[in-house]
Amino acid sequence: MPREDQTLPLRLSRRQALAGGLCLCCLPSLGFAASLEVTEIAPGVFMRHGRDEDASATNLDAIANIGFIVGNDSVMVTDSGGSLADGRWLRKVIRQKTQKPIKYVVLSHVHPDHAFGAGAFLEDKPTFIGHAQLPEALSDRGAYYRKGLADIIGESNVGPVVMPTHTIAKNDKIDLGNRLITFHAHGPAHTTSDLSMVDHGSGLLLPADLLFVHRCPALDGSLTGWLKEIDVLKAMKIPKAVPGHGPMTVSFDAASADLVRYLTVLRDGVRAEIKNNGSIQHAINTVGQSEKQNWKLFEDYNARNVTEAYKELEWE
């Protein structure tokens, strides 16, 4: 069963949903689609910059960086978006760019902003690719996340929880037609189901939410594990990356250094609190505050990150 504290990855704003008596079913026509666009960041690689917001009725959970890669023979969706409405928007854009079959849809991890657009692609009958731990994570949390999202953006905009049809326990690869994509399944880090990928056609690393830029990271797996998995990504020696949140392309070394700094401050601060018999509440009030000016939505996420870190590190 999902824990009561699993609300962080969703962060839905009920106040925004109810304000003004909006008709939720009409939201996509109120400028939502018109405010989004994709950019070809490399030949055949199209990405949408997610909004630096939490999920709300007005953004329909279009808050993650999502997109698609086009090979000679087929298309791979890098992440499907945060809702059925978001996924439908992405599918429409793909069809405007190419008529090649959508053969693969990646579910990079369990969180709704990356996985809940998958229902928009069911008619294409693609292979849904995910981490070996993703089915368990979706079974535990999917219905919980879905209900929370439906409360905000409306039942018709949410879509079904889609399970992966192909899972990866370590490494795997696919070919889109003279375009190789390789995958790596990571240990517990941002979540317990993080999948990264490399597009060898462009030389881009797509680590999804293993890399946050500007937006405060969300810890939902393992703090020490996340630091280890960043080292795994560094060892790939790929200079350019597409983060799960933030600018559509960044220098991996520079961006990951900022993330490592925050996670290290979190780890060291929590360890000091535990060593000095400090309470979780005291840790929440003090740990990580030096990072406050460096991250958007810091106030929404840091307290939960400290709590999760404390629960993990107190048993070291």
N, C-alpha and C positions, 0 to 999 in steps of 0.2 A: 504493500500500500504506500502511496506517496506520503512523505512527511508533511506536516503542517507548514514547515518553513520553506517549501519549494516554490514560493511565489517570486523569488528574485529573477529568474531568467525570463519571466513574462512581464512583470512590472506594468500591469495594465492600469489605466487611469479611469476609474468609474465616474469620477466627476466630469471628465471630458466627454464621456459617452452620454451622460444624462443632460448635460447643460444644453439649454435651448430647445429641448424636445425634438432632437434630430430624428428623422426617419432613417434608420440605419441602412435599410435596403437601397436607399437612394444615394448613399455616400459616394460610390464610385463615379457618379455623374456630376458631383459637386467639385470638379477640378482635380480629383485625385489622380487620375490617369494622365491628365495634361501636365501635371507637375513633375512627372517622372520621365527619365530618358536614359538610354544606354549610350555608352561611349566605346568605340573600338580602340582599346588600349594597346593592342598589338594585333598584327594581321590574324583575323579569324577569332579574336578573343573580345567578346562584348560584355561589359560590366555596367551594373547600375549602382550608383552610390546610395547607400541607405541613409535615411535621416538620423541625425544624432538626437534621437528622442526615444522615449519608451512607447510601447504599443498604445494606441489610442483609437477612438472612433474615427478621427479625422485622417490618420495615416494608414489605417488598416494593417498595421504591423509591417509596413514596408520600411523596416529600419536596418536591415542587414545589406551588405554588399553581395549582390547575386548577379548571375549572368550565364553565359553559355559560350561554348567553344565549337567552332565549325571545322570539321575535317573534310577530306575529299568525298567521303561516303555518308557521313552522319554527323549528328549534333549531340553534344553532352551538355546538360544543364549542370552548372557548378554548385548551385543551391537553388531551391525552388521558391523561396520567398516565405513571408510570414503568415499568409492566409490564402484561402482559395482565391479571393479577389486579387491578391498580389501575384499568385501563380498564373492566373488567367491573363493578367496584364503581361507577364513575361512571355507566356506562350504566344500571345498575339504579336509581340515584338519579334520573336523568333520567326514567325511565319511571314513577317514583313521583310526579313533579311534573307531567308532561305527556305526552300521547300524540301531540303534534305530531311530524312527521317530523324526524329528525336529518339535516339536509341538508348541513351543513358540519362538518368537523373540521379545526381548525388545528394545524399542526405548526410551532410558533414558531421552532424551530431544531433542530440535529442531536442535542442531548444526550438521553440515554435517559430522564431523569426527566421530560421533557416530551413525548417522542414515542413511547415504547415501549408506551403503552396503546392505540395506534391500531388494533391488530388486533381489539380488542373491538367495534369499530364497523363492521367490514367487511360484516356482514350488513345493515346499513342502507343500504349502497351510497351513501355521501355523497360529496361532493367533498372531497378531502383537499387543503388549501391550504398552500402553503409558499413560501419564498424561491426565487428562480431558481437559487441556488447549492446548495439543499438536496439535489437528486438526486445531485450529485457528492459532497457531503459524506457522504451516507448510503451511497453506493457505496464510498467509501474506508473508512468507519469502521463502518458498520452491523453487519457480521458480527463484527467485533472487539468492539464493545460488547455485542452479543447474547451471545456466548460468555462474556464476563466476568460478565454479569448472570445467565446460566444457572448458572454455577458457584456462585452464592450463593443464589439463590431457587428453583432447580430449573427444569428445561426446560419443564415444563408451565405454569409461571407467567409465562414470558417473552413468548411470542408472536412473530409475524413482524416483520421490518423492513418497514414500509409506506412506499411512495414517494408523494410528492404527485402528485395527478392534475391539479392546476391550480397553476402557479407564477407568482410576481409578481416582476418585475424592478425595478419602481419603485413605482407606486401602483395601487390597485384598490379596488373596493367591491362589496358584496353587500347584498341587502335580505332580511331575515327576515320581511317583512310589516309594513310601517309601522315598520320598525326598520333604520336604515342602519348598516352597519359599514364603515369605511374601513381600508385597510391601507397600510403603508409598508415597503418593503424597504430595509434599511440596508446601508451599506458594512461591511467587516470591523470588528468591535468585540468584543463578548463572544465571538462566533464569526464565521464567514464567512457565516452564513445566518440572521441575526436579522431577524425580522418583528415589527413592532409593529402594534397595531390600536386603533381608537377606536370605542366604542359611542356613537353619537349619541343613542340613546334615553335613556341615563343620564348622558352627558357624561363617561364614564370613559375614561382612557387605560390600555391594557393593553400595556405594553412588554416583557412576559415578562422574560427574564434580562438585558435591558439595564438593569434596575433591581434591585439587591440591597439589602435592608434588614436590618440586624443580622447576617445571615450573610455571611461573608467572600466577596467576589466571586471568580469564577474566570475568569482571562484565558486565552482560547483562540482569539483572533482577532488584534486589533491594539490595543495600548494607546493610541496616539495616535488611532487610528480611533474607539475607544470614547469618548474625550473629545469628539471632533467630533460623534459621533452623539447624545450627550447634549444638545449644543447644538441639534441638529435637533429633538429631543423638546421641549426648552424652547420653541422657536419656535412649537410648536403651541399654547402658552398654555392648557393644560388643567390645572386645579388639582389634581384628584384622580386617583390612579393605583392600579393593582393590580400590585404587583411580582411578579416570578417567585418570589422567596423573601422571607419576612417577613410583616408584618401584611397582612391582605387589602385594606385601603385605607390610603393614606397621602397626605400633601401631597407632590406631586411635587417642588416646589421644595426643600423641606426635606430630603427623602430623597435626591434627586439631589445635593444639596450635600455630604452625607456621602460618597457614592460618588465624587464628583469630588475631594474632599479626599484619599481613599485613593489613587485613581489618580494624582493629582498627586504625592503623596509617593513613590509607586512610580517614576513617571517621573523626577522630579528626583533621587532617590537613585541610581537606576541610571545616569543620565547622569553624575553626579558620580563614580561608581565607574569608569566607562569613561574619563572624562577623566583620572583619576588612575591609569590602568592597573591598576585593581583586578580581581581574578579574579571569575568567577561565584560561586565558593564564598564569597568574602568578602562579596559583595553579598547572597547568601542569608542570611548570618549577621547582617547589619546593616541592610539596607534595609527600611523599613516597620515597624520594631519599635515606633515611637511609636504605631502604630495597633493594637497587639496587644490592648489592653483594649476596643477599640471593636467587635470583630467576633467572632461565634461561629465556631468551626472555623478560627480564624486559623492555628494551627500546621499544619493539614492543607493549607492552600491558599497561604499567602503565599510559601513557598519556590518553588513551581512558578510563581507569578505573577512573581516576581523573575527566574527563569530565562527565561521567555518574553519578558519585557520586555527583558532583556539581549540576547537573540538578535535582537530587533527593532531596538533602539536602537543597537547597535554599528555598524550600517551606515548611520546617518544622515549 
